[in-house]
């Protein structure tokens, strides 16, 4: 276990097509935050080095989790997903509800934490809008990758493909089921992992992270050559009772326009 003082450098390789200097670009300089942004002393646990998957304990504070749920009340709608042609719509493979989160001071603070975790050279305009997803009883997201298989969603105008992902557990009530399953990861042997993963799962089912509120999973989506890594295939397993709210933070290979990222509030 590695105890962090608010940040860790996770080595993430971007493709040469998106290599650039942002020293002179004001839009890509580090965030300037207010004095109320304080990062918790979260812990990181490396589950897998290849593909890179890191579990983060206490990544979100109680204040942040409460703020996120209050900020997005009444804004959720049925989640969309792209099909093989690139068209987005409602699918039986994803039955959750989702919403983008307005970027206020607290959300900017969470964004900064996600950036710092990935090193000092990831500009803020590589982040997609923070998304919350809500799963009620019986709802799920079938096996998928966060990186796009259809190049129409990964053009340079759209920031390229998704380089990395965070999935954090924001809220839950009386929940059973609803874990996050990575079927191609090797389950660890140390019993300490049972605090965070479902150790009752058969070994051949891979790794299922429990929906522990405040914690998060980080993983790298792409190989060093920019191609998608199939080994990070994952699913939001069906909720069998209760409900949960999760948070997605996705980092692109290149910059996103202000139209995509949305305004600061």
Beta strands, then each sheet from edge to edge (+ up, - down):
strand 1: 2-3
strand 2: 43-49
strand 3: 52-57
strand 4: 77-78
strand 5: 81-82
strand 6: 88-89
strand 7: 97-100
strand 8: 131-135
strand 9: 141-144
strand 10: 162-177
strand 11: 180-182
strand 12: 207-209
strand 13: 216-220
strand 14: 234-236
strand 15: 239-252
sheet 1: 1+ 2- 3+ 13- 10+ 15- 8+ 7- 4+
sheet 2: 5+ 6-
sheet 3: 9+ 14- 11+ 12-
end
